Amino acid sequence: MAEGIGKFIATNQAEEALRESEERYRRLVENSPEAIAVNCLEKFVYINAAGAKLLGANSPREIIGQSVWKFIPPDYIEIEKKRLQQVQKQGKQTHLQEEKLIRLDGEVIDVEIVGIPYTYDGKAATQIIIRDITERKQAQEKLVYEALHDPLTGLPNRSLFFDRLRLALRRSRQHPNYQFAVLFLDLDRFKVINDSLGHTIGDKLLVAIGKRLQNCIKGSDTLARLGGDEFTILMEYPPGINYATRVAVKINQELAKPVYIEGHEVFTTASIGIVASRGNFADSADRNQLDICPIYNNPEDLLRDADIAMYRAKALGKARYEVFDLTMHSQAISLLDLENDLRRAVEMIKQNPANSQFRLNYQPIICLFTGQITGFEALLRWHHPTKGLISPAQFIPIAEETGLIVPLGMWILRAACHQLTIWQQEFNCQYKEYNGKLTTNNTQEMFLVSDSLPHRQNGNSKCSSTCSIYNSSCQFPTSNLTISVNLSSKQLSQANLVEEIEDILQETNCQPNSLKLEITETVIMENVSLATQMLNKLKNQNIKLSIDDFGTGYSSLSYLHQFPINTLKIDRSFVSRLDLDGSGQPLKIVSAIIALAHNLGLEIIAEGIETQDQMQQLQQLQCNKGQGYWFSKPLESHHATELLRNFQNKAVGSRE
């Protein structure tokens, strides 16, 4: 009996311990911050308070008895059924899974779920532990978004664009007729706008441009900002290359419209390079393009070629597009070779200036009132040892872009000042500058210079065999003879520019008031504040300053009086139309520029005079001075010296 009582007590104690254990577990589950539920026969038979709250219920009673599939997005139901079957079949806990659930209020949340085999009322069931990871997923998605999108415009960035372009290239290899096109855009004059109006307005302009570009393309296209003022567009399945070019035209039409930002009216355009997949040409009339359309294996090569086409568009005048072909690639290689040659040539002038491949030619500047030579403009020429004479239009832009223009510009300045000192020492007579005004018949009093001029003997002159550059009463200018040298934007931004010029003037024994530095409007407007500050420093050194190519840049008349300049130079594009356009519009423009210069007390020089009619019209408009092939082409230094001697001899002869 005692043994039976002992067993009874032990059993009661075991049952009590089990009840206590189950109660502890129940309380643990009920009060757990983790959502815990039991699924039996595809229905919730149990869920704790945390689980009910997670699913959007006020109490567990609202969830118990409901189908578990009510809370699973339709696209995930079949996947979840297979997972539940796997738990029951294998009798093992599932690995942590990321899923989505639908709350009672319809909100979709991200969760992590673990399924554990369970028995409920003798039936196979699954205990589910659920953790809400929505905030974590949102933070992750935000990080991914920020990693793949431009923070300023919200557009895809370089990384995302390259991913999509890489996918397009893969498709094009798998499907030869698959079509896509890439447009590479670089804004024209954005740096001028950014520097003159400030980075805040520049940023707002980029945002506005991004929105306009989106309005020009389809929703399936990818518009990205690569950085700075560069944008790219990936167009998939365009109906032929002509569609891509039409979009490029539309883009520039949209960008040409003014953007109003903080009281400023801003205009811009884009230079656009286009690369099209071979599929674009497969069924078109332009099938010969297949022969010059590259096959790409990676996005870097394709963007490189789009960039080449963009720069070609910029070189051809901006605000336009160019479609890439293989001939452009060979041209780009040639430009790279030219850049390397230019670097070696510039390095050579640093080490041994006497063996320089560069030469200076000098074009005389003539007083249109007296026919006197008042100065020369120094113009750079490159005599390549194997390629011969290379046009400045080919290598000066490269020098500007690479910064080689800085040491090259200092060499030009030193050589020009040295040559001017030689001339001033050889031709040491004095003259008094003529300040009168020329009447129409004064041109008949000028001497005629025949083919005895050195530049006439080679037959290369664009003008007739005689030209009027002497006046019978003129005296030969020497001590006031000036030399004009172009100054680039890179040079103007050098902090030690004034000191370097002072050193050169002292080294060459050249008087500061004999030196004229020519700066284009565009260079000044790139950074008005910096340019004005630097020009004032140069002016304080008694150096003369000219605005070159006036009328072709973007300067405002409101700025003009702020610049410490001495001279305006009328661009040759206006002068060349004086005797070609019968409407009189070019004449009005030139007349307005001359009147502006006179009103501001500035000297005025007309560039590119090539005919007698142009010269006479400029005289009648009271233009002070001029230069051009009507008088003389740019001359090598010894020919310019001979020209000066001829002038001196003629002037002495006229006095005798």
Buried (B, 14 or more C-beta within 10 A) or exposed (E): EEEEEEEEEEEEEEEEEEEEEEEEEEEEBEEBEBBBBBBBEEBBBBBBBBBBBBBBBEEBEBBBEBEBBEBBEEEBEEEBBEBBEEBEEEEEBBEEEEBBBBBBEEEEBBBBBBBBBBEBEEEBBBBBBBBBBBEEBEEEEEEEEEEBBBEEBEBBBBEBBBBBBEBBBEBBEEEEEBBBBBBBBBBBBBBBBBBBBEEEBBBBBBBBBBEEBBEBBEEEBBBBBBEEBBBBBBBBBBEBBEBBBBBBEEBBEBBEEEBEBEEBEBEBBBBBBBBBBBBBBBEBEEEEBEEEBBEBEEBEBBBBBBBBBBBBBBEEEBBBBBBBBEEBBEEBEEBEEBBEBBBEBBEBBEEEEEEBBBBBBBBBBBBBBBBBBBBBBBBBBBEBEEEEEBEEEBBBBBBBEBEBBBBBBBBBBBBBBBBBBBBBEEBEEEBEEBEEEBEEEBBEBBBEBEEEBBBBEEEEBEBEEEBBBBBEEBBBBBEBBBBBBBBBBBBBBBEEBBEBBBEBBEEBEBBBEBBBBBBBBBBBBBBBEBBBEBBBBBBEEEBBBBBBBBBBBBBEEEBBEBBEBBBBBBBBEBBBBBBEEEEEEBBEBBBEBBEBBBEBEBBBBBBBBBBBEBBBBBBEBBBBBBBBBBBBBBBBBEBBBBBBEBBBEBBEEBEE
